[in-house]
Amino acid sequence: MREVAFGQYYPGNSFLHKCDPRSKILFLIVYIVAVLLCQNFYALGGCAAVFLLIAICSKIPFKLLLRSVKAVLFLFLFMTILNLLFTEGQTILWKWNFITITQEGVYFSIFLSARFFLLVLSSSLLTLTTTPISLADGIESLLSPLKLVHFPVHALALIMSIALRFIPILTDETGKIMNAQKARGADFETGGLIQRVKSVLPVLFPLLISALRRAQELGDAMEARCYSGSQVRTKYKKLTFTWRDLVAFVVAVLLLTGIILLRVYTPSVL
Amino acid sequence: MEVIKFENVYYSYDRETVEQEELFDLHDSFALRGVDFSVKEGEFVAILGHNGSGKSTLARLVNGLLSPTSGKITVFGMDACERRNLFEIRKQVGIVFQNPDNQTVASIVEDDIAFGPENIGIEREEIGRRIEFALRSVGMEDFRNGTPNRLSGGQKQRIAIAGVLALKPRVMILDESTAMLDPRGRKEVMEVVKRLNREEKITVILITHFPEEALLADRAVVMHQGKIVLEGAPKEVFQKQDILERFSLVTPRPVRLCRALTKGGLPVADSMDPMEVAVGISNAIERVEPSQILQTKGAGLRSRTNTKENSETGGVLCQDLSHVYNIKSPFETQALEGVNLEINSGEFFGIIGHTGSGKSTFVQYLNGLLKVPSAEKKYKEKKSKKGLLPKPILKVNGFDLTDKHTDFRNLRSKVGMVFQYPEYQLFAETVWEDVAFGLKNFRPESTPLEVKEAVKEAIQTVGLSYEEVKGRSPFELSGGQRRRVAIAGVLVTKPEILVLDEPAAGLDPLGKEEIMSLLHKIHNDWCKTIIIVSHDMDEIVENCTRAAVFSEGKVLVTGTPEEVFSQAELLYEKGLDIPFVAKVCAQLRAKGIEISCDLTLEDFTEKLFDFAKNKGAGMRLRSEGGQNHA
């Protein structure tokens, strides 16, 4: 059987893996805010140090972390070059025709790149150490106050859970259908845009039908197991905070205060 | 006490659905036509019937997934037509469905089992206890935190059963829950069901195609065209061969064997147990005078197609083939490990193995869906280090699949591949277009007339009427017809080798027989070589000239069915079964009756008659000689 490697999750048993998903999500939010509040390289250096500490705690191979940057590398370079070229400043380092590179521009583009880099890395650290399922659990739990305004949090959670359950199944099925059509001479790799869009139809159509059939059967199975969507449901799984989450909380508070203090007392490069 | 009672129940699918169901051979729109049926507390009832006989409708009516057009259904004294009773009824009556993938809602086993109890508002601690109870009942305690995706089909179905058990139902309905499983999975599930019925006193309604499973029940009910046509103890029901055949059901193979022997003059009582059959046979041989044997020819059972002439094309040669999925990742799995296999031109070859044994991976190599590294476009020859795997050899139909210059498109048009459940790959608006798809891809230069002729021939070969189906949507057809259309879509390029992965999976016994005889027809008229992947041992024995057993990525045994199944110990050790006739042969051997045959029913009966005529006489002589001596 082919194992579908799904999501980014990297199995492990580290401090970070064992943290409650809610505190990881909240920590990431705090961290993003902190990075965005940074005004100069001292503050950013602080954020980077915290990130390094967490990354080491997670025991995720560094190569794997860098892979997540690869995906956005183009955007990253584009942004850096744009900033390099179009930031105005007094100290001109190099000039050719309409292209001017200033010292401020160099600082600014390095600063923004570093910021961007940290945001991407820290987000991928979350998905690398948390299974999609516990992420969904965490989101559900964090959204639960919305129940008060009659937001269907439970239905949303169930949708997430079923989606996660069926993504590998449908991925597998896509592979099977593609193979079957390839065996009948379908070609997915060559041809122009229209040709390629056309060649996807023999895969898309059976896949859609299969998904609908599965949905119908799943609906029956859920109904047969007393699901009606409206009644008072209990919840078996409860997330519980541990000492790890306390540590995360303390680090988050320290980080945020530190950054705010730096913002007040050190000059900005912006 | 009667827990379920149907009184004169009629059910009709609404207009919209009728159009889809029409092709299930229903002449009017009624799926149930006057069913009277009841089940007692603690009973184990099996419901049999061909596809479209109304048995699944019956199951869905019991717990209100459908409600009857007319008639009365009472479940635990509650009227199942009243909406307000449904919740209570569903707590008491659980259903396990056919597809193991489409019943679980969560990606972690315990979360999924908790789903039912959560729905009825059970307290947290109690849910924990119920999960433990349910998992223990199905023997899956170790998988509590696992994910269903990595389980086998049988394990997934056991999880589905656990999910139903957690609601503490008193009745459990299994709606063809074993139809999509391999023999090992089927056995696992049936053992669980049997135990639940005996130990937990759960009433079981088992809807099935498999006679072996129905035999475990206290009572068997046969349905045909929405009516109950036969009822009784399973053993007795299966003895009514003529009636069963009238209702499009197939007599189980063991019973057919006993019948053929009795007809030929060796009276053997009908039985499904190889031990009993063997005892019956040896007793009959003892008793019957050789002159009483009427027949020396088998009783009209189909025999295997013989190997055709050898030629250049149509063969497969494979050496040292290995394959690893997700290489260098945490999910790395070795699917093939040094496979050596030779398939000759003209063979009807069988590949046997469990899910995960590597057989499906292997067949994907045969038409280049998976490629040997050296056949990849980007491949550059690397200096091989010492101790590296030997370079694989893979030749199919005269093509060298280890060479990157091979014309893979041409190969694919010569080596046809029919995947599991091929009907799910149909996509076009009409049957005609779907069948023509492959031809248009492989030979875009062919004229419309050529295409038309080829499509017509392919559709007719699979036993469908060209004029009738060509303009219809494939989705209007019945399951069996759709499968035929899918096979036609592969045949249309006239492949020399046809590979089929589980061609009969999910069909009822009659459908299975029809597909297998279709394959023989194709073997005679169209393709030189046919390779089928199957886990039905009887299917292999009855149809294949040679077979190979795959296990853990390696070829365990290769040879004629007789050679393969003589290694019973080895096969049992790998969790594989052997065919019924092979079991009877082994039992007979233990009694000193040595029959060597190719293990088809026909050949076996023939050899037995010969034995009874000749050696049977010899045995008697010996025993008489002994008496004289005394």
Boltz contact constraints between the chains, C-beta under 6 A:
constraints:
  - contact:
      token1: [A, 1]
      token2: [B, 356]
      max_distance: 6.0
  - contact:
      token1: [A, 2]
      token2: [B, 325]
      max_distance: 6.0
  - contact:
      token1: [A, 3]
      token2: [B, 326]
      max_distance: 6.0
  - contact:
      token1: [A, 3]
      token2: [B, 331]
      max_distance: 6.0
  - contact:
      token1: [A, 3]
      token2: [B, 333]
      max_distance: 6.0
  - contact:
      token1: [A, 5]
      token2: [B, 326]
      max_distance: 6.0
  - contact:
      token1: [A, 5]
      token2: [B, 329]
      max_distance: 6.0
  - contact:
      token1: [A, 5]
      token2: [B, 331]
      max_distance: 6.0
  - contact:
      token1: [A, 11]
      token2: [B, 330]
      max_distance: 6.0
  - contact:
      token1: [A, 133]
      token2: [B, 107]
      max_distance: 6.0
  - contact:
      token1: [A, 161]
      token2: [B, 106]
      max_distance: 6.0
  - contact:
      token1: [A, 162]
      token2: [B, 105]
      max_distance: 6.0
  - contact:
      token1: [A, 164]
      token2: [B, 107]
      max_distance: 6.0
  - contact:
      token1: [A, 165]
      token2: [B, 107]
      max_distance: 6.0
  - contact:
      token1: [A, 168]
      token2: [B, 149]
      max_distance: 6.0
  - contact:
      token1: [A, 169]
      token2: [B, 101]
      max_distance: 6.0
  - contact:
      token1: [A, 177]
      token2: [B, 425]
      max_distance: 6.0
  - contact:
      token1: [A, 179]
      token2: [B, 369]
      max_distance: 6.0
  - contact:
      token1: [A, 180]
      token2: [B, 419]
      max_distance: 6.0
  - contact:
      token1: [A, 180]
      token2: [B, 425]
      max_distance: 6.0
  - contact:
      token1: [A, 183]
      token2: [B, 367]
      max_distance: 6.0
  - contact:
      token1: [A, 183]
      token2: [B, 412]
      max_distance: 6.0
  - contact:
      token1: [A, 183]
      token2: [B, 417]
      max_distance: 6.0
  - contact:
      token1: [A, 184]
      token2: [B, 437]
      max_distance: 6.0
  - contact:
      token1: [A, 184]
      token2: [B, 438]
      max_distance: 6.0
  - contact:
      token1: [A, 185]
      token2: [B, 438]
      max_distance: 6.0
  - contact:
      token1: [A, 185]
      token2: [B, 441]
      max_distance: 6.0
  - contact:
      token1: [A, 185]
      token2: [B, 442]
      max_distance: 6.0
  - contact:
      token1: [A, 186]
      token2: [B, 441]
      max_distance: 6.0
  - contact:
      token1: [A, 202]
      token2: [B, 427]
      max_distance: 6.0
  - contact:
      token1: [A, 205]
      token2: [B, 427]
      max_distance: 6.0
  - contact:
      token1: [A, 206]
      token2: [B, 424]
      max_distance: 6.0
  - contact:
      token1: [A, 206]
      token2: [B, 425]
      max_distance: 6.0
  - contact:
      token1: [A, 206]
      token2: [B, 427]
      max_distance: 6.0
  - contact:
      token1: [A, 210]
      token2: [B, 424]
      max_distance: 6.0
  - contact:
      token1: [A, 214]
      token2: [B, 102]
      max_distance: 6.0
  - contact:
      token1: [A, 217]
      token2: [B, 99]
      max_distance: 6.0
  - contact:
      token1: [A, 217]
      token2: [B, 102]
      max_distance: 6.0
  - contact:
      token1: [A, 218]
      token2: [B, 102]
      max_distance: 6.0
  - contact:
      token1: [A, 220]
      token2: [B, 65]
      max_distance: 6.0
  - contact:
      token1: [A, 221]
      token2: [B, 97]
      max_distance: 6.0
  - contact:
      token1: [A, 221]
      token2: [B, 103]
      max_distance: 6.0
  - contact:
      token1: [A, 224]
      token2: [B, 63]
      max_distance: 6.0
  - contact:
      token1: [A, 224]
      token2: [B, 95]
      max_distance: 6.0
  - contact:
      token1: [A, 225]
      token2: [B, 116]
      max_distance: 6.0
  - contact:
      token1: [A, 226]
      token2: [B, 90]
      max_distance: 6.0
  - contact:
      token1: [A, 226]
      token2: [B, 116]
      max_distance: 6.0
  - contact:
      token1: [A, 226]
      token2: [B, 119]
      max_distance: 6.0
  - contact:
      token1: [A, 226]
      token2: [B, 120]
      max_distance: 6.0
  - contact:
      token1: [A, 227]
      token2: [B, 119]
      max_distance: 6.0
  - contact:
      token1: [A, 232]
      token2: [B, 121]
      max_distance: 6.0
  - contact:
      token1: [A, 233]
      token2: [B, 118]
      max_distance: 6.0
  - contact:
      token1: [A, 233]
      token2: [B, 119]
      max_distance: 6.0
  - contact:
      token1: [A, 234]
      token2: [B, 118]
      max_distance: 6.0
  - contact:
      token1: [A, 234]
      token2: [B, 121]
      max_distance: 6.0
  - contact:
      token1: [A, 234]
      token2: [B, 122]
      max_distance: 6.0
  - contact:
      token1: [A, 236]
      token2: [B, 114]
      max_distance: 6.0
  - contact:
      token1: [A, 236]
      token2: [B, 118]
      max_distance: 6.0
  - contact:
      token1: [A, 236]
      token2: [B, 124]
      max_distance: 6.0
  - contact:
      token1: [A, 236]
      token2: [B, 127]
      max_distance: 6.0
